Amino acid sequence: MLPRDQRQDSRSCADAHPIDPSRRDFVALSAAAGLAATSGVGAATDAAVVEQDVTITTPDGRCDAAFLRPASGTAPGVLIWTDIFGLRPTFRDLARRLAQQGYAVLVPNPFYRTARAPIIDSVSTFNFQTDRARLTPFTAPLADPRVIESDATAYISFLDAQSTVDRTRRLGVQGYCFGGPLMLRTAAQVPGRVGAGASFHGGGLVTDGPDSPHLLAPRIKARLYIAIAGSDDQRQPDAKDTLRSTFAAARVPAEIEVYPRAAHGWCIPDMPHQANGESTYNAGDAERAWKKLLDLYRAALV
């Protein structure tokens, strides 16, 4: 986790166009059961998935991204904000699994201003004690909330421009680690389109700053699920109560849940081990969180 200073890394902002026609998309049809069996993210269905590498034009440049969808028909759109390590195979696997469930999923590289994905060669061996400074060039451009708001609008516009996205249904947004606050900023930026939002071990959802993500609650029209790691709850025990009271006051339907045995990052299979050597990824709690996500989308993306 990037504790309090991460607040500067989870900012937002607005605009967009569909796939850059000058780039040749890579399209892969797969029988998803075989692919997801090696993903570490969980079991798969037998649905076929189309996977494309796409480029999205934003006000600040060209964002490389992965777009995965069911091989036939239309589907509700979903935007995934990655954790601090960005777009990489683990998040492609997660998106593939979600596409198998009937969603058209976009996973942008949030650090496209600095480098193409992946930005870290081996996430599992990353050492926050010694390597943290390596992330600064990637996260620094996101310090201004308007930047994320701009990107969020671009990504939502991309999804809505795809013929395979069912625009009669609202969109889902989910974020992990530093992506948790970006989920809230997206839901507030495009409230007419975002029907559901989920944060998993989100860092910096509640800060003492005037631009704290939780203060956007009055602008949000989505149903929310906020999953908090036990380790994060220990560091910031008042955050869950602040989130509950803030969303209740704004009449935003939100479930705030603490996973007491989980460490920050528990949903992502390639996360580095904890300082004590124990695994960060917790398969049991990750599956529980996954079911909560699917339940949320089935109920709210209508």
Secondary structure as GFF3:
##gff-version 3
##sequence-region A 1 302
A	DSSP	three_ten_helix	4	9	.	.	.	ID=ss1
A	DSSP	beta_strand	27	31	.	.	.	ID=ss2
A	DSSP	alpha_helix	32	36	.	.	.	ID=ss3
A	DSSP	beta_strand	48	58	.	.	.	ID=ss4
A	DSSP	beta_strand	61	70	.	.	.	ID=ss5
A	DSSP	beta_strand	77	81	.	.	.	ID=ss6
A	DSSP	alpha_helix	89	100	.	.	.	ID=ss7
A	DSSP	beta_strand	104	108	.	.	.	ID=ss8
A	DSSP	three_ten_helix	123	125	.	.	.	ID=ss9
A	DSSP	alpha_helix	128	131	.	.	.	ID=ss10
A	DSSP	three_ten_helix	132	135	.	.	.	ID=ss11
A	DSSP	alpha_helix	136	139	.	.	.	ID=ss12
A	DSSP	three_ten_helix	140	142	.	.	.	ID=ss13
A	DSSP	alpha_helix	145	160	.	.	.	ID=ss14
A	DSSP	beta_strand	171	176	.	.	.	ID=ss15
A	DSSP	alpha_helix	179	189	.	.	.	ID=ss16
A	DSSP	beta_strand	194	200	.	.	.	ID=ss17
A	DSSP	three_ten_helix	213	219	.	.	.	ID=ss18
A	DSSP	beta_strand	223	229	.	.	.	ID=ss19
A	DSSP	alpha_helix	230	235	.	.	.	ID=ss20
A	DSSP	alpha_helix	239	249	.	.	.	ID=ss21
A	DSSP	beta_strand	254	259	.	.	.	ID=ss22
A	DSSP	alpha_helix	283	300	.	.	.	ID=ss23
###
